[in-house]
Amino acid sequence: MSISPDLAFALTLLLRMAVTAVFVVTASVVTERTGPVIGALVATLPVYTGPVYVFLALDHDAAFIAASALAALPINAVIIAFGMVYAMMAQRHGALASFGTAILAWLALASLAHATTWSLAGALAINVLVCAVCLPLAQRYRKVVMPPIRRRWYDIPLRALLVALLVAIVVGLSNRVGPAITGILAVFPIVSSSLMLILHPRIGGRPTAAVLANGLWGLVGFGLGLTTLHLGALYLGSAVGLILGLVVCVGWNLGLWAFSRRAPRGAD
């Protein structure tokens, strides 16, 4: 029994959507249960971007993956600014106002980044500049006790649906929009956005902001991972680039976790 190409594509896309949704939902649940520091490190792992790039690598050559990762690198700086705007707004405002302001900032800055032609040096420089501004500002918002979270029945299905739809958009449009737009969509802050919209109404703005503020350091490693993916795909192929990029992201966050465990003892 033969399967039509359209049916095979639909079944493959559904599988990709389901796999990525499982990764993202699992990460967001762990984030809710482990507090702002560990939760932020889990949330900034490439649980959405990683599977998306694996699926993109199955459909495109290494040059496409390298170009997409380079286009995504300045967007990482936009995501850092996105988290910073939310953390500042959430100190005094509700979920919709805080998230709405942050997502408008993301859209404006992402559009500006897309309109710019980036070299690797330029993309790294904008990340360094944004980190130099945002990381010191975020320090005041990082230490907040995470209150108990009461989950509602629709939380997990809603998150899974949002992630699955975004995966369908990225994979389905990648052949039409090219590597630059694909790179922007592949690093859309879906995990951070879902945490903002779900946690803020339940536990308040300041604890939710603490998760995002702690996550900014994780995004430094995410940017290094994108850099590694770009260079690895460019010179060693997509598979090696993906593996090395993942190793860099995981290694960076493990280093942050180890540092967070030692910091209290060093302060005494």
TIPA-21241 format. One record per residue (C-alpha): x, z, y; residue in three letters. Coordinates in steps of 0.001 Angstrom, whole numbers, plus 524288, in hexadecimal, padded with zeros to 5 digits. Example, Ala and Ser with C-alpha at 12.3 -4.5 7.8 and 13.67 -1.06 7.14 Angstrom:
# TIPA-21241
NUZA|u|w|v|lovo
NUZA|8300C|81E78|7EE6C|ALA
NUZA|83566|81BE4|7FBDC|SER
END
This chain:
# TIPA-21241
NUZA|u|w|v|lovo
NUZA|80000|80000|80000|MET
NUZA|80606|7FB97|80CDE|SER
NUZA|8043C|80296|819D5|ILE
NUZA|80227|7FAC8|82620|SER
NUZA|80C9E|7FC34|830AE|PRO
NUZA|802B4|80232|83A10|ASP
NUZA|7FE89|80C75|83021|LEU
NUZA|80CAA|80F81|82CAA|ALA
NUZA|80FE6|8114B|83B10|PHE
NUZA|80409|81A21|83D16|ALA
NUZA|80758|82296|83147|LEU
NUZA|81599|823A1|83563|THR
NUZA|811B7|82750|8433A|LEU
NUZA|80851|831C1|83E53|LEU
NUZA|81316|83784|835DE|LEU
NUZA|81C66|837CD|84169|ARG
NUZA|8121F|83E2E|849FC|MET
NUZA|80F65|84893|83FA8|ALA
NUZA|81DC0|84BBA|83D2B|VAL
NUZA|820E5|84D6C|84B9C|THR
NUZA|8149E|8557D|84E02|ALA
NUZA|8187D|85EE5|84324|VAL
NUZA|82606|860CA|8492C|PHE
NUZA|820CD|86337|856D9|VAL
NUZA|815A6|86C3C|852E8|VAL
NUZA|81EC1|87446|84A59|THR
NUZA|82872|875AC|8557D|ALA
NUZA|81DFA|879B2|85F30|SER
NUZA|81871|88402|855E3|VAL
NUZA|8260C|8899B|853B7|VAL
NUZA|827EC|889E4|86268|THR
NUZA|81B9F|891F7|8643D|GLU
NUZA|81FCF|89C15|85A31|ARG
NUZA|82E2B|89E12|85D54|THR
NUZA|82E57|8A10E|86BDC|GLY
NUZA|83363|89981|8778C|PRO
NUZA|841D0|89888|873E4|VAL
NUZA|84123|89425|865B0|ILE
NUZA|83484|88CD4|8683F|GLY
NUZA|83AD0|884FF|87314|ALA
NUZA|84637|88139|86A54|LEU
NUZA|83CE2|87C74|85FCF|VAL
NUZA|83490|87527|869B1|ALA
NUZA|8405A|86DD3|86F29|THR
NUZA|844CB|868BF|861F2|LEU
NUZA|841A1|85A35|86039|PRO
NUZA|835A6|85CFA|857DA|VAL
NUZA|82E27|85206|85E8F|TYR
NUZA|838FF|84926|86364|THR
NUZA|840C1|849A9|856B6|GLY
NUZA|83621|84443|84DBB|PRO
NUZA|83233|83A5A|8581F|VAL
NUZA|84001|83505|858D4|TYR
NUZA|840FF|83481|84A14|VAL
NUZA|834C6|82C20|849B8|PHE
NUZA|839B6|823BF|854F8|LEU
NUZA|84689|821AC|84DB8|ALA
NUZA|83EE9|81C43|8422F|LEU
NUZA|838E4|811EA|84AFA|ASP
NUZA|843F5|80EC9|8548A|HIS
NUZA|85283|80C4C|85473|ASP
NUZA|85D28|8158C|858F7|ALA
NUZA|85E2A|80F1D|8665B|ALA
NUZA|84FD0|8124B|868F9|PHE
NUZA|851BE|82083|864DC|ILE
NUZA|85DFB|821DE|86D4A|ALA
NUZA|85725|81C1E|8792A|ALA
NUZA|84B33|8249B|876FB|SER
NUZA|85372|830FC|875FF|ALA
NUZA|85A88|82D6B|88292|LEU
NUZA|84D74|82B68|88983|ALA
NUZA|848D5|83897|88450|ALA
NUZA|854CA|83FF8|88943|LEU
NUZA|850F3|84072|897CA|PRO
NUZA|8432F|843E6|89363|ILE
NUZA|84908|85024|88D59|ASN
NUZA|84CAA|8543B|89B30|ALA
NUZA|83E8F|85165|89F11|VAL
NUZA|839CE|85A3A|8940E|ILE
NUZA|84298|86536|898E6|ILE
NUZA|83C9D|863BA|8A66B|ALA
NUZA|82F1C|8633D|8A01C|PHE
NUZA|8316E|87057|8996F|GLY
NUZA|836EE|87645|8A5E0|MET
NUZA|82B3D|8720C|8AE0B|VAL
NUZA|821F4|877C4|8A406|TYR
NUZA|8296A|884A4|8A31F|ALA
NUZA|828EA|8864D|8B1D3|MET
NUZA|81A8E|882AB|8B2EF|MET
NUZA|81674|88B30|8A76F|ALA
NUZA|81AD4|8979D|8AE30|GLN
NUZA|80ED9|89743|8B707|ARG
NUZA|805E7|88C46|8B29E|HIS
NUZA|7FD20|88901|8A720|GLY
NUZA|7FFD3|87FF4|89BB4|ALA
NUZA|7F9AF|8739E|8A145|LEU
NUZA|7FFFD|874D6|8AEA7|ALA
NUZA|80D4D|87807|8A8D7|SER
NUZA|80D10|86D70|89E7B|PHE
NUZA|806DE|86397|8A7AF|GLY
NUZA|81176|86571|8B1E0|THR
NUZA|81C21|864B7|8A78F|ALA
NUZA|816D6|85859|8A133|ILE
NUZA|81553|851B9|8AE6C|LEU
NUZA|82387|854F9|8B121|ALA
NUZA|8272F|84F64|8A3D7|TRP
NUZA|81FCA|842BD|8A663|LEU
NUZA|825C9|840F7|8B3D7|ALA
NUZA|833A9|843F0|8AF7B|LEU
NUZA|83275|83C13|8A2DF|ALA
NUZA|82DBB|83051|8AAB2|SER
NUZA|8394B|831CA|8B3D7|LEU
NUZA|842A0|832F7|8A861|ALA
NUZA|83CC7|826E7|8A1E3|HIS
NUZA|83E89|81F18|8AE6A|ALA
NUZA|84D1D|82245|8AE73|THR
NUZA|8576F|81B25|8A681|THR
NUZA|85F43|825A4|89F8F|TRP
NUZA|86CDC|8259E|89A09|SER
NUZA|8708F|83044|89073|LEU
NUZA|878CE|836EC|89AE2|ALA
NUZA|86D98|83681|8A49D|GLY
NUZA|863C5|83BD4|89AD7|ALA
NUZA|86CE8|84703|89760|LEU
NUZA|86F83|849BC|8A5BB|ALA
NUZA|86110|84B32|8A900|ILE
NUZA|85F8E|8549B|89D93|ASN
NUZA|86AF0|85CCD|8A28F|VAL
NUZA|8654F|85CEB|8B047|LEU
NUZA|857A5|860F5|8ABE9|VAL
NUZA|85D27|86B6E|8A2E4|CYS
NUZA|8659B|870D6|8ADDC|ALA
NUZA|85969|872A4|8B616|VAL
NUZA|84F41|876A7|8AC00|CYS
NUZA|8568A|87F6C|8A27C|LEU
NUZA|85A31|889DC|8AC8B|PRO
NUZA|84C61|88977|8B220|LEU
NUZA|84670|88B3A|8A499|ALA
NUZA|84E58|8976C|8A1BE|GLN
NUZA|844B1|8A054|8A8C7|ARG
NUZA|83950|89BAD|8A048|TYR
NUZA|83FA0|89CF7|892D6|ARG
NUZA|83DCB|8AB59|88F2B|LYS
NUZA|82F6D|8AE2B|88CAD|VAL
NUZA|82916|8B534|88132|VAL
NUZA|82094|8ABFF|8793C|MET
NUZA|812F7|8B208|8773A|PRO
NUZA|80B18|8AFCB|86ABC|PRO
NUZA|804F6|8A259|869A8|ILE
NUZA|7F745|8A01F|864C3|ARG
NUZA|7F69E|89266|85F31|ARG
NUZA|7E9F4|88A99|85F3D|ARG
NUZA|7E551|881CF|8544D|TRP
NUZA|7E78D|87531|85BB1|TYR
NUZA|7F573|877F0|8605D|ASP
NUZA|7FCBC|871EC|854E3|ILE
NUZA|7F3BE|8660E|852FB|PRO
NUZA|7F46A|8632D|86190|LEU
NUZA|8032F|863C8|861AF|ARG
NUZA|80423|85B42|85597|ALA
NUZA|7FAE6|8513C|85B88|LEU
NUZA|80267|8507E|86862|LEU
NUZA|80F60|84EB4|86174|VAL
NUZA|809F3|8449D|85802|ALA
NUZA|8042A|83C99|8631D|LEU
NUZA|810F7|83CCB|86A99|LEU
NUZA|81885|8386E|85E96|VAL
NUZA|80EF1|82D35|85CCC|ALA
NUZA|810EE|82927|86AF3|ILE
NUZA|81FCF|829BA|86A52|VAL
NUZA|82157|822BD|85D4F|VAL
NUZA|81664|81917|85FB1|GLY
NUZA|81B00|8150B|86D3B|LEU
NUZA|829AD|8150B|86AD9|SER
NUZA|829F2|8067E|867C5|ASN
NUZA|822A5|80352|8745A|ARG
NUZA|82844|80C7E|87E8E|VAL
NUZA|836AB|80C25|87AE9|GLY
NUZA|840B5|816F6|87917|PRO
NUZA|83FC1|81D03|886B7|ALA
NUZA|83141|8206B|8865D|ILE
NUZA|83292|823ED|877FF|THR
NUZA|83D52|82D9E|87B6A|GLY
NUZA|834FB|833F5|885E6|ILE
NUZA|82956|83575|87CC7|LEU
NUZA|831EE|83A21|8719D|ALA
NUZA|83632|84616|87957|VAL
NUZA|82931|84952|87FAF|PHE
NUZA|8286A|8584A|87FEE|PRO
NUZA|81D0A|85952|8767B|ILE
NUZA|82155|8666E|870C0|VAL
NUZA|82367|86C9D|87E14|SER
NUZA|8168B|8672A|8831D|SER
NUZA|80ED5|86C7E|877A5|SER
NUZA|81512|879E0|87964|LEU
NUZA|81195|879F5|887D0|MET
NUZA|80373|8764C|8858E|LEU
NUZA|80134|87F3A|879E3|ILE
NUZA|80976|88B39|87CE1|LEU
NUZA|806F4|88C80|88B76|HIS
NUZA|7F846|88F5F|88A83|PRO
NUZA|7FAAF|89909|87F4B|ARG
NUZA|80677|8A0FA|8837B|ILE
NUZA|8080E|89DCE|891E0|GLY
NUZA|81117|89599|89A0C|GLY
NUZA|81D2C|89E24|89A49|ARG
NUZA|81F25|89F73|88B85|PRO
NUZA|81C9C|890E8|889DD|THR
NUZA|825FB|88DEC|894EE|ALA
NUZA|8302D|89639|88DE7|ALA
NUZA|82F77|88D26|8821C|VAL
NUZA|83188|8814A|88ACD|LEU
NUZA|83C4E|887C8|892B7|ALA
NUZA|843C6|88B7D|8866D|ASN
NUZA|841BF|87DC0|8814C|GLY
NUZA|8493C|8779A|88C8C|LEU
NUZA|8560E|87B72|88632|TRP
NUZA|85177|87500|879A8|GLY
NUZA|84F08|86871|88135|LEU
NUZA|85D76|8681D|884A7|VAL
NUZA|8602F|8667C|8762A|GLY
NUZA|8552D|85C99|8751F|PHE
NUZA|85BEA|85473|87F97|GLY
NUZA|868BF|8555B|87829|LEU
NUZA|86170|85104|86BFF|GLY
NUZA|85C0C|84510|87306|LEU
NUZA|869BD|841DD|877C9|THR
NUZA|86ECF|842E7|869E4|THR
NUZA|863B2|83A7C|864D5|LEU
NUZA|86696|83011|86F0D|HIS
NUZA|87522|82F85|86C0D|LEU
NUZA|87352|830FF|85D6C|GLY
NUZA|86940|8261F|85C7B|ALA
NUZA|8716C|81D7E|86554|LEU
NUZA|87E07|81EAA|85D9A|TYR
NUZA|87A81|82407|85021|LEU
NUZA|86C88|81FB0|84DA8|GLY
NUZA|85F26|825E6|84EDE|SER
NUZA|85FE5|82E84|842C3|ALA
NUZA|86CC2|834D9|84697|VAL
NUZA|86844|83644|854A0|GLY
NUZA|85BBE|83D1E|85072|LEU
NUZA|862F4|8467B|84776|ILE
NUZA|86D50|849DD|85187|LEU
NUZA|86329|84B89|85C38|GLY
NUZA|85B7B|854FE|853B7|LEU
NUZA|867D1|85C99|8504A|VAL
NUZA|86B13|85E18|85EC4|VAL
NUZA|85D5A|862D6|8623C|CYS
NUZA|85C99|86C8E|8570E|VAL
NUZA|86A90|87137|85920|GLY
NUZA|86844|8737D|867A9|TRP
NUZA|85BED|87B67|86552|ASN
NUZA|86263|88352|85A96|LEU
NUZA|86D37|8865D|86440|GLY
NUZA|86333|88AC4|86E58|LEU
NUZA|85C8F|89339|86412|TRP
NUZA|86975|899A0|86066|ALA
NUZA|86C80|89BFA|86EBB|PHE
NUZA|85F0A|8A200|8711E|SER
NUZA|8617D|8ABAE|8660A|ARG
NUZA|86EAF|8AFC3|86B6D|ARG
NUZA|86AEA|8B06B|879D8|ALA
NUZA|863D3|8BDB9|87993|PRO
NUZA|86F57|8C445|872E7|ARG
NUZA|878AC|8BE5F|87CAF|GLY
NUZA|8709D|8C3D7|887DD|ALA
NUZA|8714C|8D1CC|882EA|ASP
END
